């Protein structure tokens, strides 16, 4: 293992309630999983690309697409309630125990973001390396600035999230706000090892955000998202 090596880890379990067998669904001529594998293999900052799955069919497709599948994930790490951090911990533990391999960093790549490319992976990893922080994650701007957002009270009355008196008067003076994308999340293996295995989500510690566009961060979560993704792919140059 070379110093500074980053492992690309793609979690792709067999079960999915929202869209059954989601990771294997055909999208514009190939399995959904294939797009993330292709992007990861094309990223010069990743030295290995591993798919963590509990499913033999997914493992076979992943290998056909060029990824490594050195193990099948145990069932307890593939339930609806299994946390992402437990999946990361299992992969790192297995690799160190069976191969003596421990990367410096781990880039977690959601297979449900097929429009993210190698450039976004490399940019996020490079930003993490340069930042000196625990992690770097992809983000994209909110479609609507929260200064223009309201909540609704039980009686139906609308209340501004930010009081008008605190709101800049000119639109161009509004501060930018971003939302997190699962396209790329990279952190050091040592930091990830320190996160509690029972955490429902990965706490990325002190993070820096690598800005991407909404298309690159598009996440497939519902059946209609597949149609939207195909439309976006047709529009891409």
C-alpha positions as CSV (number, residue, x, y, z in Angstrom):
1,X,0.0,0.0,0.0
2,X,1.3,3.4,-1.0
3,X,1.0,6.4,1.5
4,X,-2.1,8.4,0.8
5,X,-3.9,5.7,-1.0
6,X,-7.7,6.1,-1.3
7,X,-10.1,3.2,-1.6
8,X,-13.3,3.6,-3.6
9,X,-16.1,1.8,-1.8
10,X,-19.4,1.3,-3.4
11,X,-22.2,-0.1,-1.1
12,X,-24.7,-2.1,-3.1
13,X,-27.0,-4.4,-1.1
14,X,-29.5,-6.7,-2.7
15,X,-32.6,-5.5,-0.8
16,X,-34.3,-2.2,-1.5
17,X,-37.9,-1.3,-0.5
18,X,-38.3,1.9,-2.6
19,X,-37.2,0.3,-5.8
20,X,-36.8,-3.6,-5.7
21,X,-33.4,-4.7,-7.0
22,X,-32.5,-1.1,-7.6
23,X,-28.8,-1.5,-8.2
24,X,-29.4,-3.9,-11.1
25,X,-32.1,-2.0,-12.8
26,X,-31.4,-1.2,-16.5
27,X,-30.7,2.5,-17.2
28,X,-30.0,3.7,-20.7
29,X,-28.4,0.4,-21.7
30,X,-26.6,-0.8,-18.6
31,X,-27.2,-1.7,-14.9
32,X,-27.5,1.3,-12.6
33,X,-24.5,0.1,-10.6
34,X,-22.3,0.2,-13.7
35,X,-22.2,4.0,-13.9
36,X,-20.7,4.4,-10.5
37,X,-18.1,1.7,-11.2
38,X,-17.2,3.3,-14.5
39,X,-16.7,6.7,-12.8
40,X,-14.7,5.2,-10.0
41,X,-12.4,3.2,-12.3
42,X,-11.8,6.4,-14.3
43,X,-10.8,8.4,-11.2
44,X,-7.1,8.8,-11.0
45,X,-7.2,9.4,-7.2
46,X,-8.7,6.0,-6.4
47,X,-6.3,3.1,-6.3
48,X,-8.9,0.4,-5.8
49,X,-12.6,0.1,-6.5
50,X,-14.5,-2.4,-4.3
51,X,-18.2,-3.1,-4.2
52,X,-19.6,-4.2,-0.9
53,X,-22.7,-6.4,-1.4
54,X,-24.5,-9.2,0.2
55,X,-25.9,-10.4,-3.2
56,X,-24.3,-12.9,-5.5
57,X,-26.0,-11.5,-8.6
58,X,-24.8,-7.9,-7.8
59,X,-21.3,-9.3,-7.1
60,X,-21.3,-10.9,-10.6
61,X,-22.4,-7.7,-12.3
62,X,-19.9,-5.7,-10.4
63,X,-17.0,-7.9,-11.5
64,X,-18.2,-7.8,-15.1
65,X,-18.1,-4.0,-14.8
66,X,-14.5,-4.1,-13.6
67,X,-14.8,-3.7,-9.8
68,X,-13.4,-5.9,-7.1
69,X,-15.7,-7.9,-4.9
70,X,-13.3,-9.6,-2.5
71,X,-16.1,-10.6,0.0
72,X,-19.8,-10.9,0.3
73,X,-21.2,-8.6,3.0
74,X,-22.7,-10.6,6.0
75,X,-26.6,-10.4,6.2
76,X,-26.4,-8.3,9.4
77,X,-24.8,-5.5,7.5
78,X,-27.3,-5.6,4.7
79,X,-30.6,-4.9,6.5
80,X,-32.8,-1.8,6.2
81,X,-31.5,-0.6,9.5
82,X,-27.8,-1.3,8.9
83,X,-25.8,1.9,9.0
84,X,-23.4,3.1,6.4
85,X,-20.6,3.3,8.9
86,X,-21.1,-0.4,9.9
87,X,-20.6,-1.2,6.2
88,X,-17.4,0.8,6.0
89,X,-16.1,-0.7,9.2
90,X,-16.8,-4.2,7.9
91,X,-15.0,-3.6,4.6
92,X,-11.9,-2.0,6.3
93,X,-11.8,-4.8,8.9
94,X,-12.1,-7.5,6.3
95,X,-9.4,-6.0,4.1
96,X,-6.9,-5.5,6.9
97,X,-7.5,-8.9,8.4
98,X,-7.5,-10.9,5.1
99,X,-5.1,-8.8,2.9
100,X,-3.1,-6.7,5.4
101,X,-4.5,-3.7,3.4
102,X,-5.5,-0.4,5.0
103,X,-5.9,2.7,2.8
104,X,-5.3,6.2,4.1
105,X,-8.7,7.3,2.9
106,X,-12.1,5.9,1.9
107,X,-14.3,7.4,-0.8
108,X,-17.9,6.2,-0.3
109,X,-19.7,6.3,-3.6
110,X,-23.5,5.8,-3.7
111,X,-24.5,3.7,-6.7
112,X,-27.8,5.7,-6.9
113,X,-25.9,8.7,-8.3
114,X,-25.2,7.6,-11.9
115,X,-24.6,11.1,-13.3
116,X,-21.5,11.8,-11.1
117,X,-18.3,11.3,-13.0
118,X,-14.6,10.7,-12.4
119,X,-14.0,14.4,-12.3
120,X,-16.3,14.9,-9.3
121,X,-14.6,12.0,-7.5
122,X,-11.1,13.4,-8.2
123,X,-12.1,16.9,-7.2
124,X,-13.5,15.8,-3.9
125,X,-10.5,13.6,-3.0
126,X,-8.1,16.4,-3.9
127,X,-10.0,19.0,-1.9
128,X,-10.0,16.6,1.1
129,X,-6.2,16.1,0.8
130,X,-5.6,19.9,0.6
131,X,-8.0,20.8,3.4
132,X,-6.5,19.0,6.3
133,X,-10.0,18.4,7.6
134,X,-11.6,15.1,8.5
135,X,-13.6,14.8,5.3
136,X,-14.9,16.3,2.1
137,X,-18.4,15.7,0.7
138,X,-20.1,16.8,-2.5
139,X,-22.7,19.5,-2.2
140,X,-24.9,21.5,-4.5
141,X,-26.8,24.8,-4.0
142,X,-30.3,24.8,-2.7
143,X,-32.8,25.4,-5.5
144,X,-34.5,28.0,-3.3
145,X,-32.6,30.1,-0.8
146,X,-33.9,29.3,2.7
147,X,-34.4,33.1,3.3
148,X,-37.5,32.6,1.0
149,X,-38.7,29.6,2.9
150,X,-41.8,29.5,5.2
151,X,-43.1,27.0,7.8
152,X,-46.8,26.4,8.5
153,X,-48.2,26.7,12.0
154,X,-51.0,24.4,13.3
155,X,-53.5,27.1,12.5
156,X,-52.3,27.4,8.9
157,X,-50.4,30.6,9.4
158,X,-47.2,30.9,7.4
159,X,-44.1,32.0,9.3
160,X,-40.8,33.0,7.7
161,X,-37.9,30.8,8.6
162,X,-35.8,34.0,8.7
163,X,-37.4,37.1,10.0
164,X,-37.8,39.9,7.4
165,X,-35.7,42.2,9.6
166,X,-32.8,39.8,9.4
167,X,-33.1,39.2,5.7
168,X,-30.9,41.1,3.2
169,X,-33.0,43.3,1.0
170,X,-31.2,42.6,-2.3
171,X,-31.4,39.0,-3.7
172,X,-27.7,39.2,-4.7
173,X,-26.8,39.8,-1.0
174,X,-28.4,36.5,0.1
175,X,-25.8,34.1,1.4
176,X,-25.4,30.8,-0.5
177,X,-26.8,27.6,1.1
178,X,-26.0,24.0,0.0
179,X,-27.4,20.6,0.5
180,X,-25.4,17.4,0.9
181,X,-25.1,14.9,-2.0
182,X,-24.2,11.3,-1.6
183,X,-22.3,11.3,-4.9
184,X,-18.9,11.4,-3.2
185,X,-18.0,11.3,0.5
186,X,-14.3,10.9,1.4
187,X,-12.6,10.7,4.7
188,X,-9.6,9.2,6.4
189,X,-9.7,5.5,7.4
190,X,-8.5,6.5,10.9
191,X,-11.3,9.0,11.3
192,X,-14.0,6.6,10.1
193,X,-12.7,4.0,12.5
194,X,-13.4,6.4,15.3
195,X,-17.1,6.8,14.4
196,X,-19.5,4.7,16.5
197,X,-20.7,1.6,14.6
198,X,-24.3,2.2,15.7
199,X,-24.5,5.7,14.3
200,X,-27.5,5.9,12.0
201,X,-25.6,8.1,9.6
202,X,-21.9,8.7,9.0
203,X,-20.8,11.7,11.0
204,X,-18.1,13.2,8.7
205,X,-16.6,15.4,11.4
206,X,-15.0,18.7,10.2
207,X,-15.9,18.7,6.5
208,X,-15.2,20.8,3.4
209,X,-17.8,20.8,0.5
210,X,-16.9,20.1,-3.1
211,X,-19.5,21.9,-5.1
212,X,-21.1,20.0,-8.0
213,X,-24.2,20.8,-10.1
214,X,-27.6,19.3,-9.3
215,X,-27.5,17.0,-12.3
216,X,-24.2,15.4,-11.1
217,X,-25.7,15.0,-7.7
218,X,-29.0,13.5,-8.9
219,X,-29.9,10.6,-6.6
220,X,-32.3,7.8,-7.7
221,X,-34.7,7.1,-4.9
222,X,-38.1,6.5,-6.6
223,X,-39.2,4.8,-9.8
224,X,-39.8,8.1,-11.6
225,X,-36.2,9.1,-10.9
226,X,-35.1,6.5,-13.4
227,X,-37.1,8.3,-16.1
228,X,-35.6,11.6,-15.1
229,X,-32.1,10.2,-15.1
230,X,-32.5,8.8,-18.6
231,X,-33.8,12.2,-19.8
232,X,-30.9,14.0,-18.2
233,X,-28.5,11.5,-19.9
234,X,-30.0,12.2,-23.3
235,X,-29.4,15.9,-22.8
236,X,-25.8,15.5,-21.8
237,X,-23.2,16.4,-24.5
